[in-house]
């Protein structure tokens, strides 16, 4: 144990003086190495006697204790720093942590809405109010076209190609894409434009913007968030949702319906197919839930 205490103390000094790390970071690394110390002492091994196989066994025990992949990854990072320090100080000639692999940390799957929940949100919109038709068109466009909120508020009439069945979207990095537009979206935008928008005074410079506020100016991102949160509250929806939730739901429902991943990538305007692949994981979650719910082997 004495060897461990001395090396950990020297390691902490190194992190503080030479690496200049913050106190919280130093404490985290110290705690990570302390866990390895407990394991090593129970196996009667000093820091210089620990092997790669010992470290693999240590990580396996962390897994058995139920530590998350993220916590395991942080501890491995601390161990690598510790043995990097021992190597630097010539305490060891070979680093046993060199081949240690970080566990794969799964991306947090985004919240999605069911078709029934989307229908309920749309049904909750009060069409007796002027903004009702606008809000209905907004929700339909977000969901049916999978737009980012910034793309929605910047949508222009010159971007609408209803006869061809497309809208032009200017996405991240000013990259342009064409997205298919459903007859329902066309109908809602036309209703809003014919009955509400044409009858209001429009601020100069905003004449081409599709969705306007009561003062005839372009809507803000915050206003879209507010509209959605109020609708969620109206139907008693407990999920935490945002404009992006409709984009996630759009992609997930397409995957569940059998759509091609590349086509979804194009519609979402993702630079990399890897970004789009998260929706295949969502689909797997959907399939797993379906199997657990309906497979005869899972019935009680």
N, C-alpha and C positions, 0 to 999 in steps of 0.2 A: 504493500500500500504506500510505503514511503516514497518509492520511485514515482508512482502515479502523482502523489501530492506535489512533489518537486517539479515534475514536468508540466503539470497543469498550471502551477503557479508561474513558471517561466513562460508558458504559452499565453497566459493572461497578460503578462507584462509586454510580450511581443505584440499582441493585438492592440494594446493601449498605446505603447510608445512608438513602435515602428509602423503599424498599420493605421493608427489614429482612429480606430473604430469608436463609435458611440457606446456609452455605458450599457444600453439595452442589448446591443449586438454582442458585446463582450460577454455579458451575462448569459445570453442564449447559447453561445459557443461553449462556454464553461459548463453549462448544464448538460449539453449534448455529450461532451467528453466525460462528464461525471457518470452518465448512464453507462458508457462503455467501461469506465473504471469499475463500477459495481459488478458488471458481467465478468471482467477480467480477474478481479480479486476472487470471485467465487470459483473461478477456474484456475486460480493460483498462477496467473500469468502477469508479467510486467509489460509495460508499453512496448519494449523492444522484442518481446517474445510473441506478440500478437501476430497471427498470420492472416492471409486473405480468407482462408476457410473459417477461422475464428470470427472474422468480421461478418461473413455470410451467415454464420450461426446466430450471431448477435442480432442481425437485421431480421432473421426469421423469427426470433423470439419477440421482437418488437411487433411484428405482424401478428403473432399469436396473441399478443396482449390487446390487439384491436386498435393499434395506432393507425391513423389514417395515412394514406399514401403521401399526403402533403407533410405530415409530421415526420414520417420516415425520411423523406427527402431532405428536410431541414437538418435532421440528426446526421445523416450521411455527409451533408455539406460541412457540418462541424467537425466530423471525424477526419475528413479529407484535409481541412485546414490544419488540424492538430498534427497529422502525420506529415503534411507539407512542411510544417515548422520543425519537426524532429529531423527531417531530411536536410533542411537548411542548416540546422545546427550540428550536422554530422553525427547525430545520436544513432541514426539508422542509415544503412546503405541502400536499402530497398523499401519502397513505400507499399505496405500491404493493402492500402486503400485505393491504389491506382486503378484497379480493374473493377472497383465497386460501381454498379450501375444504379442510377436513380430510378425509383419506381415511377411508372407512368401515372401522371396526375391527370385524371379525366377532367375535361372541361365541364363546368357547371351547365347543365342543360337549361335553356331558357324556358320561362313560363309560356304555356300556349293555351289558347282558348278552344273549346269544342265548337262545332258548327252551331249547336243549340245555344251556347252562351253568346256567340256573335249575333245570332238572330234575336236573342233576348235584349241585347244592348241596343240593337237597331230599333226594335219594337218599343223601347222605352223613350225614344226621342219624341218630343212634343211637337207635332207638325202644325199646331195652331200658332206657334211662335215663328216669327220671321227666320230666326236662325235654325229652326228645326230642319228645313229642307237642306240648308247648307251642311249642318252636322251629319245628316243622313248621307249626303254625298261624300263627305269627308271619310266616314267610317267605311263606306262601301269601297272607296278608292284605296284606302290604306290596306284593307283586307284583300280585295280582288286583284290589286296590282303589286302588292308587296313593297310599297314605297317606304323609304326612310322619311322621317318627319320633315327633314330639311328639303327633301325632294317634293313633298306634298305642298308645303307652303310656297315653294317657288314655281309650282306648276302654272303654265301659261296657256292661254287659249290657242296660241300659235303652236303649242306642243300637242294639241289634240287632233288626231287623224281618225275621227270616228268612222268615216266611210270605209277606210282601210282596216278598221278594227284595232288600231294601235294608239298608244300615246308615246311621245318622246320624253325621255327622262334624262336630266343632266345630273349625274351622280358625283361621287367623290373624284377629285382631281379633274373636274370639268369633263369627265368621260360620259359620252352620250350612248344611250341604249334605247331600243324600242321594246315596249312591253305590251302584250295583248290586253285589250280592254273589253270587259264583258258588256253585253247589252244592258245589264242592270246598272252598271256604273254610268254608262252613257245616259240612260234614262234619268238617273238621280241628278247628274250634273246639269242636264238640260232643264229639268224641272226647277232646280235652284236658280239657274241663270234666267229662265223665262219669267218666273213668278216673284223672285226676290231681288236678285242682283241688278237686273235692268231698271228697277224702280228706285235704286238708291244712288245718292250722289257719290261719285268715285273720286278719290284723291288723285291729283295729277301725278302721273308716272306709274300708277297702279292699274291702269285701264286694261292691261293684258293679263293681270293676275287672276286666276280662277277663283280662289277662296279669299273673301274679304271679311273684315270685321264690320261692326255697325257704323263706323266712321268712314267706311269705304277704303280702308287701307289694308295692306297685306297682313295676314294673321301671323302671330309669333308662335314659336315652338311651345312656349309656356301655355298659350291659349289652347293648343291642341291637347296638351297634357290635362289641362283643367276640364275640357269637354269630356274626355274619356273617364277621368276620375269621377266626375259627377254622374255619368251614366252607370258606372260600376256600382256606385253607392245606391243609385235608384233601384237597381235590381238585386241588391244585397250580395254582390259578388265579392267573395273573400280573397280571391287571387289578387296579387299586386300586379297591376297591368300598366302599360304605357303604350304610346304609339308603336313602339318596336314590337310589342306583343302581337300585333296584327300581322306584321311582317314575318315573324316566326311561325305564326299559325298558318299563314299563306303557304309557306314553304313546306311545313309539316304535312298539311292536308294534301298538297300535291304529291309528296313522297308516298303517303298512304294510298293515294289513288293510282300509284304506279308511274308517275311522271319520271322522265329521264333526268338524272342528276346534272348533266351538262346544260340541259335546257333551263333548269332551275337556276343554275349558276349565272347564265346569261340574263335571265329575268331579274335576278337580285342585284346584278352588277358586281358580283364578287370577282376580285382580281385572281384569286386562287381557288381551285376546286376543293382544297383542304378546308376552307372556310365553310363551304356549302355542305361538306360531309358531316358536319354536326347534326344535320337533319336526318341522316341515316341512323344516327344513334337515337334520335327522338323516335324514329319509326320502330327501331328495335324495342324501345321501351313500350311503345304502343302494342307491339306484337306480344311482348312478354306479359303485359297486363291482360291482353285478350286470352292468352293461353292459360294464365292462372285463373281467370274468371270462368272460362268456358270448357277447358279440357276436362274430360270425365275423370282423369286420374287426380285432378286437383279438387274434385268435389268432395265434400265431407260426408 
